[in-house]
């Protein structure tokens, strides 16, 4: 069975990504396009004001301090969803790039929802060259199960084996 041209391109992209990771300790910049939309891991294109503005109001990390979010972003593989150059979505992947990835802080701005962008963004994350071959992907959600099912997520197969240490409302600012 022969190898297609597409297989060779994907393999070369994966090799380049892994070489960059080994040399710098940081993932290489990656992107994919669809019409006027770009999904990119380029940190220079991430609009921290938009990401913080959304996440500081999100139910899962409401009132997160900006410095805490900046530190988390620096230590993660982050995906910015852009329309032209405007940030309209985001995903943060926490991974060892070998066996495991935890996806979090996923959003598409309300004004851009209903266009299939969430599914396209998640497919891009799942297909990222540096995240191939992982044994386990994990995420939590209160209300986006149907989105994640589209890219292969299912409920925990053995929930009795999973535990967590969770500090709910850790970032809530006490209002006086």
Secondary structure, 3 states (H helix, E strand, C coil): CCCCHHHHHHHHHHHHHHHHHHHHCCCCCCEEEECCEEEECCHHHCCHHHHHHHHCCCCCCCCCCHHHHHHHHHCCEEEEEEECCEEEEEEEEEECCCCEEEEEEEEECHHHCCCCHHHHHHHHHHCCHHHCCCCEEEECCCCCHHHHHCCCCCCCCCHHHCCCCCCCCCCCCCCC
